[in-house]
Amino acid sequence: MTVIVLTACPVSLRGHLTQWLLEISAGVFVGKVSKRVRVRLWDKVQELAGPGRALLVYSSRGEQGLSFEVHDHHWETVDLDGLTLIKRPAEKKSTAKRQPGWSNASKRRRFGRRSPL
């Protein structure tokens, strides 16, 4: 089983993939193809993806039973003792300062005031 997920890729690439795989949702392609076809499809995806991102998931022998590859994605694959995992980059902390004190909603709730309708 092979799954390819495209994000912000050209329509021509989606058209090329529909020759080999079924598009079950926008940008999600599923099918059962040989290794040779899968490798050539992935090469074509990397060539034609442009500014978009792509993710390939396919069945394989091993502990997990699947393997995956990413193209132009901010998440990266990490091998951990034979298991392939996805590492998400840390979220950047907000630099906005919070104002001290209670919010207006909190004050109304605390003192039992209702806002006029």
TIGULUM-925549 format. One record per atom (N, C-alpha, C): residue number from 0; residue in one letter; atom name; z, x, y. Coordinates in nm, 3 decimals, padded with zeros to 5 digits. Layout:
<nodes>
<num:NUM | residu:A | atome:CA | z:Z | x:X | y:Y>
...
</nodes>
This chain:
<nodes>
<num:0 | residu:M | atome:N | z:00.000 | x:00.085 | y:-00.117>
<num:0 | residu:M | atome:CA | z:00.000 | x:00.000 | y:00.000>
<num:0 | residu:M | atome:C | z:00.000 | x:00.090 | y:00.123>
<num:1 | residu:T | atome:N | z:-00.081 | x:00.054 | y:00.219>
<num:1 | residu:T | atome:CA | z:-00.092 | x:00.130 | y:00.343>
<num:1 | residu:T | atome:C | z:-00.074 | x:00.035 | y:00.460>
<num:2 | residu:V | atome:N | z:00.005 | x:00.076 | y:00.558>
<num:2 | residu:V | atome:CA | z:00.027 | x:-00.002 | y:00.679>
<num:2 | residu:V | atome:C | z:00.001 | x:00.089 | y:00.800>
<num:3 | residu:I | atome:N | z:-00.079 | x:00.042 | y:00.895>
<num:3 | residu:I | atome:CA | z:-00.102 | x:00.115 | y:01.019>
<num:3 | residu:I | atome:C | z:-00.066 | x:00.021 | y:01.134>
<num:4 | residu:V | atome:N | z:00.017 | x:00.070 | y:01.225>
<num:4 | residu:V | atome:CA | z:00.058 | x:-00.008 | y:01.342>
<num:4 | residu:V | atome:C | z:00.007 | x:00.063 | y:01.466>
<num:5 | residu:L | atome:N | z:-00.070 | x:-00.009 | y:01.547>
<num:5 | residu:L | atome:CA | z:-00.128 | x:00.047 | y:01.670>
<num:5 | residu:L | atome:C | z:-00.063 | x:-00.017 | y:01.792>
<num:6 | residu:T | atome:N | z:-00.041 | x:00.063 | y:01.895>
<num:6 | residu:T | atome:CA | z:00.011 | x:00.013 | y:02.022>
<num:6 | residu:T | atome:C | z:-00.075 | x:00.070 | y:02.133>
<num:7 | residu:A | atome:N | z:-00.132 | x:-00.018 | y:02.215>
<num:7 | residu:A | atome:CA | z:-00.213 | x:00.020 | y:02.332>
<num:7 | residu:A | atome:C | z:-00.332 | x:00.108 | y:02.294>
<num:8 | residu:C | atome:N | z:-00.399 | x:00.074 | y:02.186>
<num:8 | residu:C | atome:CA | z:-00.517 | x:00.148 | y:02.141>
<num:8 | residu:C | atome:C | z:-00.644 | x:00.070 | y:02.175>
<num:9 | residu:P | atome:N | z:-00.757 | x:00.139 | y:02.183>
<num:9 | residu:P | atome:CA | z:-00.884 | x:00.071 | y:02.215>
<num:9 | residu:P | atome:C | z:-00.924 | x:-00.032 | y:02.109>
<num:10 | residu:V | atome:N | z:-00.995 | x:-00.133 | y:02.153>
<num:10 | residu:V | atome:CA | z:-01.040 | x:-00.239 | y:02.063>
<num:10 | residu:V | atome:C | z:-01.136 | x:-00.184 | y:01.957>
<num:11 | residu:S | atome:N | z:-01.213 | x:-00.083 | y:01.993>
<num:11 | residu:S | atome:CA | z:-01.309 | x:-00.025 | y:01.897>
<num:11 | residu:S | atome:C | z:-01.237 | x:00.033 | y:01.775>
<num:12 | residu:L | atome:N | z:-01.120 | x:00.090 | y:01.796>
<num:12 | residu:L | atome:CA | z:-01.042 | x:00.144 | y:01.683>
<num:12 | residu:L | atome:C | z:-00.995 | x:00.031 | y:01.592>
<num:13 | residu:R | atome:N | z:-00.951 | x:-00.079 | y:01.653>
<num:13 | residu:R | atome:CA | z:-00.908 | x:-00.194 | y:01.574>
<num:13 | residu:R | atome:C | z:-01.025 | x:-00.248 | y:01.491>
<num:14 | residu:G | atome:N | z:-01.143 | x:-00.251 | y:01.551>
<num:14 | residu:G | atome:CA | z:-01.262 | x:-00.297 | y:01.479>
<num:14 | residu:G | atome:C | z:-01.295 | x:-00.205 | y:01.362>
<num:15 | residu:H | atome:N | z:-01.278 | x:-00.075 | y:01.382>
<num:15 | residu:H | atome:CA | z:-01.305 | x:00.020 | y:01.274>
<num:15 | residu:H | atome:C | z:-01.208 | x:00.001 | y:01.158>
<num:16 | residu:L | atome:N | z:-01.081 | x:-00.023 | y:01.189>
<num:16 | residu:L | atome:CA | z:-00.981 | x:-00.039 | y:01.084>
<num:16 | residu:L | atome:C | z:-01.000 | x:-00.169 | y:01.005>
<num:17 | residu:T | atome:N | z:-01.055 | x:-00.273 | y:01.068>
<num:17 | residu:T | atome:CA | z:-01.074 | x:-00.399 | y:00.996>
<num:17 | residu:T | atome:C | z:-01.181 | x:-00.388 | y:00.888>
<num:18 | residu:Q | atome:N | z:-01.259 | x:-00.281 | y:00.887>
<num:18 | residu:Q | atome:CA | z:-01.355 | x:-00.260 | y:00.778>
<num:18 | residu:Q | atome:C | z:-01.284 | x:-00.227 | y:00.648>
<num:19 | residu:W | atome:N | z:-01.164 | x:-00.170 | y:00.657>
<num:19 | residu:W | atome:CA | z:-01.092 | x:-00.125 | y:00.539>
<num:19 | residu:W | atome:C | z:-00.961 | x:-00.199 | y:00.514>
<num:20 | residu:L | atome:N | z:-00.899 | x:-00.248 | y:00.621>
<num:20 | residu:L | atome:CA | z:-00.766 | x:-00.309 | y:00.610>
<num:20 | residu:L | atome:C | z:-00.767 | x:-00.449 | y:00.672>
<num:21 | residu:L | atome:N | z:-00.667 | x:-00.529 | y:00.637>
<num:21 | residu:L | atome:CA | z:-00.651 | x:-00.661 | y:00.696>
<num:21 | residu:L | atome:C | z:-00.560 | x:-00.653 | y:00.817>
<num:22 | residu:E | atome:N | z:-00.597 | x:-00.720 | y:00.924>
<num:22 | residu:E | atome:CA | z:-00.512 | x:-00.724 | y:01.044>
<num:22 | residu:E | atome:C | z:-00.425 | x:-00.850 | y:01.033>
<num:23 | residu:I | atome:N | z:-00.298 | x:-00.833 | y:00.995>
<num:23 | residu:I | atome:CA | z:-00.211 | x:-00.948 | y:00.971>
<num:23 | residu:I | atome:C | z:-00.141 | x:-00.995 | y:01.099>
<num:24 | residu:S | atome:N | z:-00.136 | x:-00.910 | y:01.198>
<num:24 | residu:S | atome:CA | z:-00.082 | x:-00.944 | y:01.330>
<num:24 | residu:S | atome:C | z:-00.150 | x:-00.850 | y:01.428>
<num:25 | residu:A | atome:N | z:-00.132 | x:-00.876 | y:01.557>
<num:25 | residu:A | atome:CA | z:-00.199 | x:-00.793 | y:01.657>
<num:25 | residu:A | atome:C | z:-00.156 | x:-00.647 | y:01.642>
<num:26 | residu:G | atome:N | z:-00.249 | x:-00.561 | y:01.604>
<num:26 | residu:G | atome:CA | z:-00.222 | x:-00.419 | y:01.593>
<num:26 | residu:G | atome:C | z:-00.156 | x:-00.376 | y:01.463>
<num:27 | residu:V | atome:N | z:-00.138 | x:-00.467 | y:01.366>
<num:27 | residu:V | atome:CA | z:-00.074 | x:-00.433 | y:01.237>
<num:27 | residu:V | atome:C | z:-00.179 | x:-00.452 | y:01.127>
<num:28 | residu:F | atome:N | z:-00.212 | x:-00.342 | y:01.059>
<num:28 | residu:F | atome:CA | z:-00.315 | x:-00.342 | y:00.956>
<num:28 | residu:F | atome:C | z:-00.254 | x:-00.307 | y:00.822>
<num:29 | residu:V | atome:N | z:-00.289 | x:-00.383 | y:00.718>
<num:29 | residu:V | atome:CA | z:-00.230 | x:-00.365 | y:00.585>
<num:29 | residu:V | atome:C | z:-00.341 | x:-00.365 | y:00.482>
<num:30 | residu:G | atome:N | z:-00.327 | x:-00.283 | y:00.378>
<num:30 | residu:G | atome:CA | z:-00.424 | x:-00.283 | y:00.270>
<num:30 | residu:G | atome:C | z:-00.388 | x:-00.181 | y:00.164>
<num:31 | residu:K | atome:N | z:-00.467 | x:-00.182 | y:00.058>
<num:31 | residu:K | atome:CA | z:-00.448 | x:-00.086 | y:-00.050>
<num:31 | residu:K | atome:C | z:-00.576 | x:-00.005 | y:-00.059>
<num:32 | residu:V | atome:N | z:-00.569 | x:00.120 | y:-00.018>
<num:32 | residu:V | atome:CA | z:-00.685 | x:00.209 | y:-00.019>
<num:32 | residu:V | atome:C | z:-00.648 | x:00.339 | y:-00.089>
<num:33 | residu:S | atome:N | z:-00.748 | x:00.414 | y:-00.130>
<num:33 | residu:S | atome:CA | z:-00.724 | x:00.542 | y:-00.196>
<num:33 | residu:S | atome:C | z:-00.672 | x:00.645 | y:-00.095>
<num:34 | residu:K | atome:N | z:-00.620 | x:00.755 | y:-00.147>
<num:34 | residu:K | atome:CA | z:-00.568 | x:00.860 | y:-00.061>
<num:34 | residu:K | atome:C | z:-00.677 | x:00.916 | y:00.027>
<num:35 | residu:R | atome:N | z:-00.795 | x:00.935 | y:-00.027>
<num:35 | residu:R | atome:CA | z:-00.907 | x:00.991 | y:00.050>
<num:35 | residu:R | atome:C | z:-00.941 | x:00.900 | y:00.170>
<num:36 | residu:V | atome:N | z:-00.949 | x:00.770 | y:00.145>
<num:36 | residu:V | atome:CA | z:-00.980 | x:00.676 | y:00.253>
<num:36 | residu:V | atome:C | z:-00.867 | x:00.674 | y:00.355>
<num:37 | residu:R | atome:N | z:-00.741 | x:00.674 | y:00.306>
<num:37 | residu:R | atome:CA | z:-00.626 | x:00.673 | y:00.397>
<num:37 | residu:R | atome:C | z:-00.626 | x:00.795 | y:00.489>
<num:38 | residu:V | atome:N | z:-00.654 | x:00.912 | y:00.435>
<num:38 | residu:V | atome:CA | z:-00.656 | x:01.034 | y:00.515>
<num:38 | residu:V | atome:C | z:-00.767 | x:01.028 | y:00.619>
<num:39 | residu:R | atome:N | z:-00.883 | x:00.980 | y:00.579>
<num:39 | residu:R | atome:CA | z:-00.995 | x:00.970 | y:00.674>
<num:39 | residu:R | atome:C | z:-00.968 | x:00.864 | y:00.781>
<num:40 | residu:L | atome:N | z:-00.906 | x:00.753 | y:00.743>
<num:40 | residu:L | atome:CA | z:-00.869 | x:00.651 | y:00.842>
<num:40 | residu:L | atome:C | z:-00.769 | x:00.708 | y:00.942>
<num:41 | residu:W | atome:N | z:-00.671 | x:00.781 | y:00.894>
<num:41 | residu:W | atome:CA | z:-00.569 | x:00.838 | y:00.983>
<num:41 | residu:W | atome:C | z:-00.632 | x:00.941 | y:01.078>
<num:42 | residu:D | atome:N | z:-00.726 | x:01.021 | y:01.027>
<num:42 | residu:D | atome:CA | z:-00.797 | x:01.115 | y:01.115>
<num:42 | residu:D | atome:C | z:-00.873 | x:01.040 | y:01.224>
<num:43 | residu:K | atome:N | z:-00.936 | x:00.929 | y:01.187>
<num:43 | residu:K | atome:CA | z:-01.011 | x:00.848 | y:01.283>
<num:43 | residu:K | atome:C | z:-00.916 | x:00.785 | y:01.385>
<num:44 | residu:V | atome:N | z:-00.800 | x:00.740 | y:01.340>
<num:44 | residu:V | atome:CA | z:-00.700 | x:00.683 | y:01.431>
<num:44 | residu:V | atome:C | z:-00.655 | x:00.787 | y:01.532>
<num:45 | residu:Q | atome:N | z:-00.625 | x:00.908 | y:01.486>
<num:45 | residu:Q | atome:CA | z:-00.581 | x:01.013 | y:01.578>
<num:45 | residu:Q | atome:C | z:-00.691 | x:01.050 | y:01.676>
<num:46 | residu:E | atome:N | z:-00.816 | x:01.044 | y:01.632>
<num:46 | residu:E | atome:CA | z:-00.929 | x:01.080 | y:01.718>
<num:46 | residu:E | atome:C | z:-00.955 | x:00.973 | y:01.825>
<num:47 | residu:L | atome:N | z:-00.945 | x:00.846 | y:01.787>
<num:47 | residu:L | atome:CA | z:-00.983 | x:00.737 | y:01.875>
<num:47 | residu:L | atome:C | z:-00.867 | x:00.666 | y:01.946>
<num:48 | residu:A | atome:N | z:-00.744 | x:00.705 | y:01.920>
<num:48 | residu:A | atome:CA | z:-00.628 | x:00.633 | y:01.974>
<num:48 | residu:A | atome:C | z:-00.619 | x:00.641 | y:02.125>
<num:49 | residu:G | atome:N | z:-00.672 | x:00.746 | y:02.185>
<num:49 | residu:G | atome:CA | z:-00.666 | x:00.760 | y:02.330>
<num:49 | residu:G | atome:C | z:-00.521 | x:00.767 | y:02.378>
<num:50 | residu:P | atome:N | z:-00.484 | x:00.685 | y:02.478>
<num:50 | residu:P | atome:CA | z:-00.347 | x:00.690 | y:02.529>
<num:50 | residu:P | atome:C | z:-00.248 | x:00.611 | y:02.442>
<num:51 | residu:G | atome:N | z:-00.297 | x:00.546 | y:02.337>
<num:51 | residu:G | atome:CA | z:-00.212 | x:00.462 | y:02.253>
<num:51 | residu:G | atome:C | z:-00.130 | x:00.541 | y:02.153>
<num:52 | residu:R | atome:N | z:-00.044 | x:00.466 | y:02.083>
<num:52 | residu:R | atome:CA | z:00.040 | x:00.525 | y:01.979>
<num:52 | residu:R | atome:C | z:00.004 | x:00.462 | y:01.846>
<num:53 | residu:A | atome:N | z:00.031 | x:00.534 | y:01.738>
<num:53 | residu:A | atome:CA | z:00.000 | x:00.483 | y:01.605>
<num:53 | residu:A | atome:C | z:00.107 | x:00.528 | y:01.506>
<num:54 | residu:L | atome:N | z:00.127 | x:00.445 | y:01.405>
<num:54 | residu:L | atome:CA | z:00.224 | x:00.472 | y:01.299>
<num:54 | residu:L | atome:C | z:00.158 | x:00.439 | y:01.167>
<num:55 | residu:L | atome:N | z:00.167 | x:00.531 | y:01.070>
<num:55 | residu:L | atome:CA | z:00.110 | x:00.512 | y:00.937>
<num:55 | residu:L | atome:C | z:00.223 | x:00.515 | y:00.835>
<num:56 | residu:V | atome:N | z:00.229 | x:00.412 | y:00.750>
<num:56 | residu:V | atome:CA | z:00.327 | x:00.406 | y:00.642>
<num:56 | residu:V | atome:C | z:00.249 | x:00.383 | y:00.513>
<num:57 | residu:Y | atome:N | z:00.280 | x:00.461 | y:00.409>
<num:57 | residu:Y | atome:CA | z:00.208 | x:00.445 | y:00.282>
<num:57 | residu:Y | atome:C | z:00.300 | x:00.474 | y:00.165>
<num:58 | residu:S | atome:N | z:00.266 | x:00.417 | y:00.050>
<num:58 | residu:S | atome:CA | z:00.344 | x:00.436 | y:-00.072>
<num:58 | residu:S | atome:C | z:00.328 | x:00.579 | y:-00.122>
<num:59 | residu:S | atome:N | z:00.438 | x:00.633 | y:-00.174>
<num:59 | residu:S | atome:CA | z:00.432 | x:00.767 | y:-00.232>
<num:59 | residu:S | atome:C | z:00.542 | x:00.781 | y:-00.336>
<num:60 | residu:R | atome:N | z:00.527 | x:00.881 | y:-00.418>
<num:60 | residu:R | atome:CA | z:00.631 | x:00.908 | y:-00.517>
<num:60 | residu:R | atome:C | z:00.746 | x:00.980 | y:-00.449>
<num:61 | residu:G | atome:N | z:00.864 | x:00.954 | y:-00.494>
<num:61 | residu:G | atome:CA | z:00.979 | x:01.022 | y:-00.437>
<num:61 | residu:G | atome:C | z:01.097 | x:00.928 | y:-00.422>
<num:62 | residu:E | atome:N | z:01.202 | x:00.979 | y:-00.363>
<num:62 | residu:E | atome:CA | z:01.327 | x:00.905 | y:-00.347>
<num:62 | residu:E | atome:C | z:01.309 | x:00.777 | y:-00.265>
<num:63 | residu:Q | atome:N | z:01.235 | x:00.785 | y:-00.156>
<num:63 | residu:Q | atome:CA | z:01.218 | x:00.670 | y:-00.069>
<num:63 | residu:Q | atome:C | z:01.109 | x:00.574 | y:-00.116>
<num:64 | residu:G | atome:N | z:01.010 | x:00.625 | y:-00.185>
<num:64 | residu:G | atome:CA | z:00.900 | x:00.542 | y:-00.231>
<num:64 | residu:G | atome:C | z:00.794 | x:00.519 | y:-00.125>
<num:65 | residu:L | atome:N | z:00.811 | x:00.583 | y:-00.009>
<num:65 | residu:L | atome:CA | z:00.712 | x:00.572 | y:00.097>
<num:65 | residu:L | atome:C | z:00.717 | x:00.696 | y:00.183>
<num:66 | residu:S | atome:N | z:00.610 | x:00.715 | y:00.257>
<num:66 | residu:S | atome:CA | z:00.601 | x:00.824 | y:00.355>
<num:66 | residu:S | atome:C | z:00.542 | x:00.766 | y:00.482>
<num:67 | residu:F | atome:N | z:00.562 | x:00.834 | y:00.592>
<num:67 | residu:F | atome:CA | z:00.504 | x:00.785 | y:00.717>
<num:67 | residu:F | atome:C | z:00.472 | x:00.901 | y:00.809>
<num:68 | residu:E | atome:N | z:00.379 | x:00.873 | y:00.900>
<num:68 | residu:E | atome:CA | z:00.336 | x:00.969 | y:01.000>
<num:68 | residu:E | atome:C | z:00.326 | x:00.897 | y:01.133>
<num:69 | residu:V | atome:N | z:00.347 | x:00.970 | y:01.241>
<num:69 | residu:V | atome:CA | z:00.339 | x:00.910 | y:01.375>
<num:69 | residu:V | atome:C | z:00.239 | x:00.989 | y:01.459>
<num:70 | residu:H | atome:N | z:00.178 | x:00.920 | y:01.557>
<num:70 | residu:H | atome:CA | z:00.084 | x:00.983 | y:01.648>
<num:70 | residu:H | atome:C | z:00.120 | x:00.943 | y:01.790>
<num:71 | residu:D | atome:N | z:00.144 | x:01.041 | y:01.877>
<num:71 | residu:D | atome:CA | z:00.177 | x:01.020 | y:02.018>
<num:71 | residu:D | atome:C | z:00.292 | x:00.920 | y:02.036>
<num:72 | residu:H | atome:N | z:00.397 | x:00.938 | y:01.961>
<num:72 | residu:H | atome:CA | z:00.512 | x:00.849 | y:01.969>
<num:72 | residu:H | atome:C | z:00.631 | x:00.931 | y:02.018>
<num:73 | residu:H | atome:N | z:00.718 | x:00.871 | y:02.098>
<num:73 | residu:H | atome:CA | z:00.833 | x:00.947 | y:02.147>
<num:73 | residu:H | atome:C | z:00.940 | x:00.961 | y:02.039>
<num:74 | residu:W | atome:N | z:00.932 | x:00.884 | y:01.931>
<num:74 | residu:W | atome:CA | z:01.019 | x:00.905 | y:01.817>
<num:74 | residu:W | atome:C | z:00.956 | x:01.013 | y:01.730>
<num:75 | residu:E | atome:N | z:01.037 | x:01.090 | y:01.662>
<num:75 | residu:E | atome:CA | z:00.983 | x:01.197 | y:01.578>
<num:75 | residu:E | atome:C | z:01.040 | x:01.189 | y:01.438>
<num:76 | residu:T | atome:N | z:00.964 | x:01.241 | y:01.342>
<num:76 | residu:T | atome:CA | z:01.009 | x:01.241 | y:01.203>
<num:76 | residu:T | atome:C | z:01.094 | x:01.366 | y:01.178>
<num:77 | residu:V | atome:N | z:01.198 | x:01.347 | y:01.097>
<num:77 | residu:V | atome:CA | z:01.290 | x:01.456 | y:01.064>
<num:77 | residu:V | atome:C | z:01.312 | x:01.454 | y:00.913>
<num:78 | residu:D | atome:N | z:01.300 | x:01.570 | y:00.849>
<num:78 | residu:D | atome:CA | z:01.327 | x:01.580 | y:00.706>
<num:78 | residu:D | atome:C | z:01.474 | x:01.618 | y:00.687>
<num:79 | residu:L | atome:N | z:01.547 | x:01.534 | y:00.615>
<num:79 | residu:L | atome:CA | z:01.690 | x:01.558 | y:00.592>
<num:79 | residu:L | atome:C | z:01.715 | x:01.557 | y:00.442>
<num:80 | residu:D | atome:N | z:01.726 | x:01.674 | y:00.382>
<num:80 | residu:D | atome:CA | z:01.750 | x:01.688 | y:00.238>
<num:80 | residu:D | atome:C | z:01.651 | x:01.609 | y:00.154>
<num:81 | residu:G | atome:N | z:01.524 | x:01.615 | y:00.188>
<num:81 | residu:G | atome:CA | z:01.421 | x:01.548 | y:00.112>
<num:81 | residu:G | atome:C | z:01.392 | x:01.405 | y:00.156>
<num:82 | residu:L | atome:N | z:01.474 | x:01.349 | y:00.243>
<num:82 | residu:L | atome:CA | z:01.449 | x:01.215 | y:00.297>
<num:82 | residu:L | atome:C | z:01.387 | x:01.229 | y:00.435>
<num:83 | residu:T | atome:N | z:01.284 | x:01.153 | y:00.461>
<num:83 | residu:T | atome:CA | z:01.221 | x:01.155 | y:00.592>
<num:83 | residu:T | atome:C | z:01.279 | x:01.041 | y:00.675>
<num:84 | residu:L | atome:N | z:01.332 | x:01.076 | y:00.790>
<num:84 | residu:L | atome:CA | z:01.394 | x:00.979 | y:00.879>
<num:84 | residu:L | atome:C | z:01.327 | x:00.984 | y:01.015>
<num:85 | residu:I | atome:N | z:01.350 | x:00.881 | y:01.095>
<num:85 | residu:I | atome:CA | z:01.298 | x:00.875 | y:01.231>
<num:85 | residu:I | atome:C | z:01.411 | x:00.906 | y:01.327>
<num:86 | residu:K | atome:N | z:01.387 | x:00.999 | y:01.418>
<num:86 | residu:K | atome:CA | z:01.486 | x:01.035 | y:01.519>
<num:86 | residu:K | atome:C | z:01.443 | x:00.976 | y:01.653>
<num:87 | residu:R | atome:N | z:01.529 | x:00.893 | y:01.708>
<num:87 | residu:R | atome:CA | z:01.503 | x:00.835 | y:01.839>
<num:87 | residu:R | atome:C | z:01.566 | x:00.923 | y:01.945>
<num:88 | residu:P | atome:N | z:01.496 | x:00.949 | y:02.054>
<num:88 | residu:P | atome:CA | z:01.557 | x:01.029 | y:02.160>
<num:88 | residu:P | atome:C | z:01.671 | x:00.952 | y:02.226>
<num:89 | residu:A | atome:N | z:01.767 | x:01.026 | y:02.278>
<num:89 | residu:A | atome:CA | z:01.883 | x:00.964 | y:02.342>
<num:89 | residu:A | atome:C | z:01.840 | x:00.890 | y:02.468>
<num:90 | residu:E | atome:N | z:01.902 | x:00.777 | y:02.493>
<num:90 | residu:E | atome:CA | z:01.875 | x:00.700 | y:02.614>
<num:90 | residu:E | atome:C | z:01.929 | x:00.775 | y:02.734>
<num:91 | residu:K | atome:N | z:01.854 | x:00.773 | y:02.843>
<num:91 | residu:K | atome:CA | z:01.902 | x:00.836 | y:02.964>
<num:91 | residu:K | atome:C | z:02.005 | x:00.745 | y:03.029>
<num:92 | residu:K | atome:N | z:02.115 | x:00.803 | y:03.072>
<num:92 | residu:K | atome:CA | z:02.220 | x:00.723 | y:03.134>
<num:92 | residu:K | atome:C | z:02.180 | x:00.682 | y:03.274>
<num:93 | residu:S | atome:N | z:02.222 | x:00.565 | y:03.311>
<num:93 | residu:S | atome:CA | z:02.192 | x:00.512 | y:03.443>
<num:93 | residu:S | atome:C | z:02.268 | x:00.591 | y:03.549>
<num:94 | residu:T | atome:N | z:02.201 | x:00.622 | y:03.659>
<num:94 | residu:T | atome:CA | z:02.265 | x:00.697 | y:03.766>
<num:94 | residu:T | atome:C | z:02.320 | x:00.606 | y:03.875>
<num:95 | residu:A | atome:N | z:02.299 | x:00.474 | y:03.859>
<num:95 | residu:A | atome:CA | z:02.348 | x:00.379 | y:03.960>
<num:95 | residu:A | atome:C | z:02.500 | x:00.372 | y:03.953>
<num:96 | residu:K | atome:N | z:02.564 | x:00.376 | y:04.070>
<num:96 | residu:K | atome:CA | z:02.709 | x:00.368 | y:04.074>
<num:96 | residu:K | atome:C | z:02.753 | x:00.222 | y:04.077>
<num:97 | residu:R | atome:N | z:02.856 | x:00.192 | y:04.005>
<num:97 | residu:R | atome:CA | z:02.912 | x:00.058 | y:04.005>
<num:97 | residu:R | atome:C | z:03.008 | x:00.045 | y:04.121>
<num:98 | residu:Q | atome:N | z:03.006 | x:-00.071 | y:04.182>
<num:98 | residu:Q | atome:CA | z:03.098 | x:-00.095 | y:04.291>
<num:98 | residu:Q | atome:C | z:03.235 | x:-00.130 | y:04.234>
<num:99 | residu:P | atome:N | z:03.340 | x:-00.081 | y:04.297>
<num:99 | residu:P | atome:CA | z:03.474 | x:-00.112 | y:04.247>
<num:99 | residu:P | atome:C | z:03.508 | x:-00.259 | y:04.274>
<num:100 | residu:G | atome:N | z:03.596 | x:-00.314 | y:04.193>
<num:100 | residu:G | atome:CA | z:03.642 | x:-00.450 | y:04.214>
<num:100 | residu:G | atome:C | z:03.583 | x:-00.547 | y:04.113>
<num:101 | residu:W | atome:N | z:03.609 | x:-00.674 | y:04.136>
<num:101 | residu:W | atome:CA | z:03.568 | x:-00.780 | y:04.046>
<num:101 | residu:W | atome:C | z:03.436 | x:-00.842 | y:04.092>
<num:102 | residu:S | atome:N | z:03.357 | x:-00.891 | y:03.997>
<num:102 | residu:S | atome:CA | z:03.233 | x:-00.961 | y:04.032>
<num:102 | residu:S | atome:C | z:03.268 | x:-01.100 | y:04.084>
<num:103 | residu:N | atome:N | z:03.173 | x:-01.164 | y:04.153>
<num:103 | residu:N | atome:CA | z:03.196 | x:-01.298 | y:04.206>
<num:103 | residu:N | atome:C | z:03.220 | x:-01.398 | y:04.093>
<num:104 | residu:A | atome:N | z:03.144 | x:-01.386 | y:03.983>
<num:104 | residu:A | atome:CA | z:03.162 | x:-01.476 | y:03.870>
<num:104 | residu:A | atome:C | z:03.301 | x:-01.461 | y:03.810>
<num:105 | residu:S | atome:N | z:03.348 | x:-01.338 | y:03.802>
<num:105 | residu:S | atome:CA | z:03.480 | x:-01.313 | y:03.747>
<num:105 | residu:S | atome:C | z:03.589 | x:-01.371 | y:03.837>
<num:106 | residu:K | atome:N | z:03.570 | x:-01.361 | y:03.968>
<num:106 | residu:K | atome:CA | z:03.668 | x:-01.417 | y:04.062>
<num:106 | residu:K | atome:C | z:03.674 | x:-01.568 | y:04.050>
<num:107 | residu:R | atome:N | z:03.557 | x:-01.633 | y:04.041>
<num:107 | residu:R | atome:CA | z:03.556 | x:-01.779 | y:04.027>
<num:107 | residu:R | atome:C | z:03.624 | x:-01.823 | y:03.898>
<num:108 | residu:R | atome:N | z:03.596 | x:-01.753 | y:03.790>
<num:108 | residu:R | atome:CA | z:03.656 | x:-01.788 | y:03.662>
<num:108 | residu:R | atome:C | z:03.808 | x:-01.769 | y:03.667>
<num:109 | residu:R | atome:N | z:03.851 | x:-01.663 | y:03.730>
<num:109 | residu:R | atome:CA | z:03.993 | x:-01.628 | y:03.735>
<num:109 | residu:R | atome:C | z:04.073 | x:-01.729 | y:03.816>
<num:110 | residu:F | atome:N | z:04.018 | x:-01.773 | y:03.926>
<num:110 | residu:F | atome:CA | z:04.092 | x:-01.863 | y:04.015>
<num:110 | residu:F | atome:C | z:04.052 | x:-02.010 | y:03.997>
<num:111 | residu:G | atome:N | z:03.969 | x:-02.039 | y:03.901>
<num:111 | residu:G | atome:CA | z:03.936 | x:-02.176 | y:03.870>
<num:111 | residu:G | atome:C | z:03.845 | x:-02.245 | y:03.968>
<num:112 | residu:R | atome:N | z:03.778 | x:-02.172 | y:04.050>
<num:112 | residu:R | atome:CA | z:03.686 | x:-02.232 | y:04.148>
<num:112 | residu:R | atome:C | z:03.553 | x:-02.263 | y:04.079>
<num:113 | residu:R | atome:N | z:03.496 | x:-02.371 | y:04.118>
<num:113 | residu:R | atome:CA | z:03.365 | x:-02.409 | y:04.066>
<num:113 | residu:R | atome:C | z:03.265 | x:-02.395 | y:04.179>
<num:114 | residu:S | atome:N | z:03.145 | x:-02.351 | y:04.144>
<num:114 | residu:S | atome:CA | z:03.042 | x:-02.342 | y:04.247>
<num:114 | residu:S | atome:C | z:02.984 | x:-02.480 | y:04.271>
<num:115 | residu:P | atome:N | z:02.951 | x:-02.515 | y:04.394>
<num:115 | residu:P | atome:CA | z:02.896 | x:-02.647 | y:04.422>
<num:115 | residu:P | atome:C | z:02.759 | x:-02.664 | y:04.358>
<num:116 | residu:L | atome:N | z:02.731 | x:-02.786 | y:04.313>
<num:116 | residu:L | atome:CA | z:02.604 | x:-02.812 | y:04.246>
<num:116 | residu:L | atome:C | z:02.496 | x:-02.837 | y:04.342>
</nodes>
